[in-house]
Amino acid sequence: MSLKVGDIITFERTFTVKDVELFIEISGDEGIHHITPDEKGRLVIQGLLTATLPTKIGGDNNVLARTMNFEFLRPVFTGDTIICEVTIEKYEKQDNNRISILAFFVCTNQNEKHVLKGNFSGVIV
């Protein structure tokens, strides 16, 4: 896929209890809010698990990240469907045949509330 400035890429995911359990196993992040259901029976998703949405889009496009900035706006729960929208702000060929990229993203839940926003920069080789 050839990207260009202004492109918008989206990815959607519904988080499950299994996702939380696997992330606990990998990360060791087992805060009480990740293992104890709330009054609706939901677990809070780890922030960095939510942050895998924009990193997936970067991975799909072979981005080697140099910086990543995340602003976590509200909790994400098991059963939530999150749509991540990434906008390409910079896409420039460098002298070394790499492409420099800068992208901004916003992740929105099924209730149209922003849950995460930020940006990443890096290179495509």
N, C-alpha and C positions, 0 to 999 in steps of 0.2 A: 504494500500500500504506500503510495506516495503522498505524504502530507504537505500541507501548505498553510500559511498564515490564514487564520479565520476558520479553519476546519473545526468542526465540533464532533466529538466522538462520544458516544454514550455506552454505558454498560449497566446492567441491572442485576441485582442479586437479592434473594430472600435468605436471611440468616436463620440458621437452625440451632437447636440445642447441641447437636453433634458438632457444628462449627465451633461453638464455644468450648466444648470439651476438647476438641483437637487443638485449638489454640492454647488452651491451658497446658496441655501436654507439651507443646512445642516451646511456649514462652515462659511457662511457670507463673503467669499472671492469673492467680486464682483468688482475687479479691472476693470478699463475701458477696458482693453484688453480682458476681459472675457465677456463683454456685447456689445462691439462694433465690428462688423465684419470688417475684413481687406479688401483690394481691391479685393480679390478673394471671399469675402462673408463668410470667415471662422472666427471662434472665437478661441482664444488661450485657450487651456485646462489648468486648474490649475495644477501646478506641483504635488501637493499632490494627485490629481485625477489620474494623470499618475502613481504615486507611488502605487496606489491600485493594479497594476498588480502583483508585487512580493508579496504583502501582501496576495493576493488571493491564491497564490501557498502555502504560509505558512499556511493559514487557511485551505486549502484542506488537509494538512498533520498534523493538530492539533499542530502547533508550537505556543508556548507562547513566544513571542518575548521579548528579553532583550535589544538588541541594533538593530538599523536600521540606516544605513548610505546611503544617496542619493547624487549623483552628477548629477545635471540636465545639460545636454550637449547642447540641442537645443530645441526650442519650439515644442509643439505638438498641432495640430489644429483639429477642428471638421472635420470629414471625414477621418482622418488619421487612418490607421490600424497599431497597435503596437504589435510586437511579443516580449514577455518577455521570456528570457532563463535563468533559474536558475540552477546553478551547485552546487551540494553538495560537500563541501570541508571537512567537519568533521561530523561524525555521530558515537557517542560513548555512550555506556551504562554507566550510573553512578551508584554509590553505592545505591542511593535511588530509584532505578528502573525507573529513568527518563533517557531520551536520550538527550545528548547535541548535538546541531546541529549548524553548521556554513555554510552559503551558500553565493555565489556571484551571481550577476545577471547583465544582460545587456538587455536593451530594445531597439529595432530597429524599425524604421518606414518602410513603404512600399517602400521607396527609398533606403533601406539598409543603412540608416544613424543612428548611435547610438544617442538616445535621452536621455537616463537615464542609469546610472550604479551605483552599490553599493553592499552592503552586509547586511546580517542580521544574528543574532545569537539568540539562545534561547534554550528552552527545549521542548521536547515532553513528555507528561505525559500519 
